[in-house]
Every structure is written in structure tokens, then in C-alpha cells.
Amino acid sequence: MRVTMIGAGYVGLVSGACFADFGHTVTCVDTHEGKIAALKRGEIPIFEPGLDDLVASNVKAERLFFTTSIAEGVADAEAVFIAVGTPSRRGDGHADLSYVHQAARDIANAMSGYTVIVTKSTVPVGTGDEVERIIRETRPDAEFSVVSNPEFLREGAAIIDFKRPDRIVVGTDEERAKEVMTNLYRPLFLNQSPLLFTSRRTAELTKYAANAFLATKITFINEIADLCEKVGGNVQDVARGIGLDNRIGSKFLHAGPGYGGSCFPKDTLALIKTAQDYDAPIRIVETVVSVNDQRKRAMARKVIAALGGSVRGKTVGVLGLTFKPNTDDMRDAPSISIITALQDAGAVIKAHDPEGVEQAKLVLGNVTYVDSPYQAADGADALVIVTEWDAFRALDLKRIQSMMAQPVVVDLRNIYRPDEMTGLGFKYSSVGRGLADA
Ligand SMILES: NC(=O)c1ccc[n+]([C@@H]2O[C@H](COP(=O)([O-])OP(=O)(O)OC[C@H]3O[C@@H](n4cnc5c(N)ncnc54)[C@H](O)[C@@H]3O)[C@@H](O)[C@H]2O)c1
């Protein structure tokens, strides 16, 4: 099939490369000229494990193409995916749909023959209706269907998530569109990924419900972690104790510095706004957002407490900046709030991240970026683990200890064992491993 992705970012590029790998002919269109020029040169503008090889092999096989011209990309396509950004709108937290609406207008002007327009971007309920209206208004003669097909991939594991999803949600009531979507995804349900057909509005809402539920799960265990610290419990044991219950499940029960990233913060906020507009407020998600917002700066207070109540003039080494490992994505990363709060309190920051430094430089000022975890520890009064990159899991702790001005470690991802760390002479604190364990 001939497929076009509008937007060649984390979702559009990964989905496009994976569809090409299934044998479809895919054109990725992006208005960002630098991005398309880089892709044409064989450079991948984002860090996502395995993506470079996947793109290279499908370009070589002449199944994957890049262009800035929407007309060129869309003209012969049977399915056109909208995979542009839907960030929070400045000021009110609603999803900013301007990129989606622009893409709809551009597609309308360029399409020919029956075309299925598929919204893969995360969009509020009713956006499909608006996309349909825009296209109908621009091209009253055109034959098309507008389908919702939200994406559930995770950055850092995006290719495997796209190729082996837990489910594929397709929102449409039109038989013709269902047939196109079924053919597109046939290679996947041969692998037994269920294809779930729903109404368009239901599909749109399903994506927000999924992200809000996961954000709630994280926030729940984070609050249990806080209680563990007060009463002397161990949150990792609690998480295991509840996670082995199939009704609960073990995923997303890792206590930490609060969720961040390109999706959860903006999607929880957008869901709250939609729910309020429809007079069906989702109080539980409202609370999750407020608890999570406060948590990030609270993590900075944890560091300040570990250093005896003041960080003024002290050097804090930070390990990990991206919102999670295996990505270079810095959007709404907890490190931003934590570092800013530490700087507000007078700390000097040295930081290391295996892939995120270029993106971090765009959002964080006054930070000295170093090339290794050891350089971050060198001369530091405290070392804070913010992102659990594998490279931080087996550090030479004796070496770290000998390099630091004070052996203070604040492990916000619980990757080390309290007994081991205190045994090595560190003043060690972590998340939700109470007094007995700290
Ligand atoms: N990143 C994730 O992990 C993830 C997972 C699931 C869903 N989503 C959703 O997918 C959508 C895209 O997210 P992303 O992370 O890939 O965003 P992104 O910012 O990485 O990519 C969006 C791309 O769209 C391009 N673009 C904007 N307007 C355009 C237009 N009119 N024509 C062509 N290109 C245009 C931008 O230049 C950019 O390269 C969002 O709605 C997001 O919520 C993201």
C-alpha cells in the first residue's frame, strides 16, 4: 500500500519506518527542512534505539522516502497519517490543535482518489469531526474517510512497541476505511496483536484514558513511597506485593521523581480540560496532575536535605537528564524542575546524560555538561541520579566515593541498594525506602 506520514518526529518517523518494513511504500513529510535534509543524508534527527538501521534498510529497499512537499507526499497515497505534535496550548492547557488543522488543510489540497486520513496524533474527542469538516470544506468533491488510530508506542522501545503492540485501536464506522486499516495492519495481527474497532470518538478518548491511567498508577506509588519514608516501609517491596496481583499488574509501579515526558503531562492536562468542558470533571486526574507537579520540586528539597539544609555554593552532580532512558527527549523532563529548583537554592550544577545533552542545552541554562558519570561526581558535594540509564546501574562506586567532595548520593530511581551504599561510606537516600532502609 502507499502510505504517507505527515510529521516525521518520534511517532511519524518510527511508524513510517515500521510500515515500510512491513512492505508498504511510505513517504514521510515534514515541514522542518533541516529534519528532512538530515534524513535524506541518512542522519536520524532523534535518538531511538534501532531506528538508524531500520530507516537505512528501508531507504535502500526504496520503500521509505522523505520530502517537505505535502503535495508530492499525499498525491497517490491510500492512507495519510497525521502524526504532528499536539502540545499544551499556552495559557490554558488545552491541546494545541493548530498543527493538526493545518495538516488537514494541506492534505485536502493535495489528495486524489479515495483517501483514508488517519489521526495518529493524540487529539481530544471530537477532533476527527473537525478534521473531517476542514477537509470537506476545502474539497467538497473529495472521497475520503477520517479515522482515529491513536499510537501507544513508548520512546526508547518504540520499534518493538510498534511492531508488537498490545492492541491496535481503530476508530471508524465506515466499512471502506476499516478495510484499508485492516490491510495496513495485517502484518501485525498475523502476530496476534488485536485490532480493536471502535467509534472515532471512543478511539480518541481511549488514548487519553490510557495515559491518564498510567500517570495515575505512577502517582499512586509515588505517594505510597512518601508514606513508606515516614513509616519505615520499603516501596519496592510494596510494589512487588501489589504488582503480583494480576488485577493490578507490576508495570508502572516504580516510585521516582514524578512522571514527565512528551505525553503524560500534556495529555493528562488536556483530558482534564475536555472533561471540564463537557461538565464531567475527572477529579482523580486533576489530583494526579497537581501531586505530580509538586513532586518534582520536592525532589530538589530532598537533595537540599541530604546536604544538611543548604546547597548554596555547593556542587551537585546530576546523572541523567532525559525524562527516561534510551531517548534524547527532554520535553517536560523532571530534571528540568529539579535542576532549576537546585539552582534557585544556590547550587552549581554539573550534569551528564548519555544522549540528551544537545536537547538539554536548549532548555537548561548555567549547567556544566560533562562526558561521563565520573566527571559529574568529581569534586561534587552530592550526586543525584535522575534518569535510570543502564550506564548508571553498575558504576565503580569506590571510585565515585573517592572523587566526591562529600559522599552524598540521592538516588531518585532506586537503582542502588541502601545497605550496599551505606556500607561503602555513602550518605545515601532514595525514594520510598524508609528509615530502616535508608
Ligand atoms: N512521542 C511519543 O512517545 C508519542 C507516543 C504516542 C503518541 N504521541 C503523539 O503523537 C503526536 C506526535 O508526537 P511526536 O513526539 O512524534 O512529536 P514531534 O514533535 O517529535 O514530531 C512532530 C513533527 O511534525 C512536524 N509538523 C508539524 N506540522 C506539520 C505539518 N503541517 N506538515 C508536516 N509536518 C509537520 C514537526 O516539524 C515535527 O517534526 C503527538 O500528538 C503525541 O502526543 C507521541
The ligand as an SDF file (V2000), in Angstrom:
LIG
                    3D

 44 48  0  0  0  0  0  0  0  0999 V2000
    6.4630   10.7500   21.4210 N   0  0  0  0  0  0  0  0  0  0  0  0
    5.7500    9.7310   21.8660 C   0  0  0  0  0  0  0  0  0  0  0  0
    6.2410    8.8580   22.5840 O   0  0  0  0  0  0  0  0  0  0  0  0
    4.3030    9.5950   21.4850 C   0  0  0  0  0  0  0  0  0  0  0  0
    3.6390    8.3700   21.7300 C   0  0  0  0  0  0  0  0  0  0  0  0
    2.3050    8.2610   21.3580 C   0  0  0  0  0  0  0  0  0  0  0  0
    1.6340    9.3480   20.7900 C   0  0  0  0  0  0  0  0  0  0  0  0
    2.2980   10.5250   20.5900 N   0  0  0  0  0  0  0  0  0  0  0  0
    1.5680   11.6190   19.9610 C   0  0  0  0  0  0  0  0  0  0  0  0
    1.9630   11.7110   18.5950 O   0  0  0  0  0  0  0  0  0  0  0  0
    1.9860   13.0750   18.1720 C   0  0  0  0  0  0  0  0  0  0  0  0
    3.3670   13.4160   17.6230 C   0  0  0  0  0  0  0  0  0  0  0  0
    4.2990   13.3260   18.6760 O   0  0  0  0  0  0  0  0  0  0  0  0
    5.8700   13.3250   18.4190 P   0  0  0  0  0  0  0  0  0  0  0  0
    6.5150   13.0420   19.7240 O   0  0  0  0  0  0  0  0  0  0  0  0
    6.1860   12.4670   17.2540 O   0  0  0  0  0  0  0  0  0  0  0  0
    6.0860   14.8660   18.0100 O   0  0  0  0  0  0  0  0  0  0  0  0
    7.3600   15.5460   17.3300 P   0  0  0  0  0  0  0  0  0  0  0  0
    7.3380   16.9480   17.7590 O   0  0  0  0  0  0  0  0  0  0  0  0
    8.5720   14.7000   17.5540 O   0  0  0  0  0  0  0  0  0  0  0  0
    7.0390   15.4570   15.7560 O   0  0  0  0  0  0  0  0  0  0  0  0
    6.0610   16.2140   15.1180 C   0  0  0  0  0  0  0  0  0  0  0  0
    6.6070   16.6160   13.7380 C   0  0  0  0  0  0  0  0  0  0  0  0
    5.5450   17.1800   12.9530 O   0  0  0  0  0  0  0  0  0  0  0  0
    6.0950   18.1830   12.1190 C   0  0  0  0  0  0  0  0  0  0  0  0
    4.9930   19.0220   11.6250 N   0  0  0  0  0  0  0  0  0  0  0  0
    4.2390   19.9150   12.2930 C   0  0  0  0  0  0  0  0  0  0  0  0
    3.2920   20.4430   11.4930 N   0  0  0  0  0  0  0  0  0  0  0  0
    3.4350   19.8480   10.2760 C   0  0  0  0  0  0  0  0  0  0  0  0
    2.7390   19.9550    9.0310 C   0  0  0  0  0  0  0  0  0  0  0  0
    1.6840   20.7600    8.8670 N   0  0  0  0  0  0  0  0  0  0  0  0
    3.1700   19.1970    7.9940 N   0  0  0  0  0  0  0  0  0  0  0  0
    4.2120   18.3660    8.1470 C   0  0  0  0  0  0  0  0  0  0  0  0
    4.9080   18.2180    9.3070 N   0  0  0  0  0  0  0  0  0  0  0  0
    4.5240   18.9590   10.3450 C   0  0  0  0  0  0  0  0  0  0  0  0
    7.1010   18.8730   13.0160 C   0  0  0  0  0  0  0  0  0  0  0  0
    8.0670   19.5790   12.2580 O   0  0  0  0  0  0  0  0  0  0  0  0
    7.7050   17.6710   13.7870 C   0  0  0  0  0  0  0  0  0  0  0  0
    8.8550   17.1620   13.1350 O   0  0  0  0  0  0  0  0  0  0  0  0
    1.5650   13.9000   19.3770 C   0  0  0  0  0  0  0  0  0  0  0  0
    0.1790   14.1200   19.3240 O   0  0  0  0  0  0  0  0  0  0  0  0
    1.8840   12.9810   20.5480 C   0  0  0  0  0  0  0  0  0  0  0  0
    1.0690   13.2350   21.6610 O   0  0  0  0  0  0  0  0  0  0  0  0
    3.6140   10.6610   20.9080 C   0  0  0  0  0  0  0  0  0  0  0  0
  1  2  1  0
  2  3  2  0
  2  4  1  0
  4  5  1  0
  4 44  2  0
  5  6  2  0
  6  7  1  0
  7  8  2  0
  8  9  1  0
  8 44  1  0
  9 10  1  0
  9 42  1  0
 10 11  1  0
 11 12  1  0
 11 40  1  0
 12 13  1  0
 13 14  1  0
 14 15  2  0
 14 16  1  0
 14 17  1  0
 17 18  1  0
 18 19  2  0
 18 20  1  0
 18 21  1  0
 21 22  1  0
 22 23  1  0
 23 24  1  0
 23 38  1  0
 24 25  1  0
 25 26  1  0
 25 36  1  0
 26 27  1  0
 26 35  1  0
 27 28  2  0
 28 29  1  0
 29 30  1  0
 29 35  2  0
 30 31  1  0
 30 32  2  0
 32 33  1  0
 33 34  2  0
 34 35  1  0
 36 37  1  0
 36 38  1  0
 38 39  1  0
 40 41  1  0
 40 42  1  0
 42 43  1  0
M  CHG  2   8   1  16  -1
M  END
$$$$
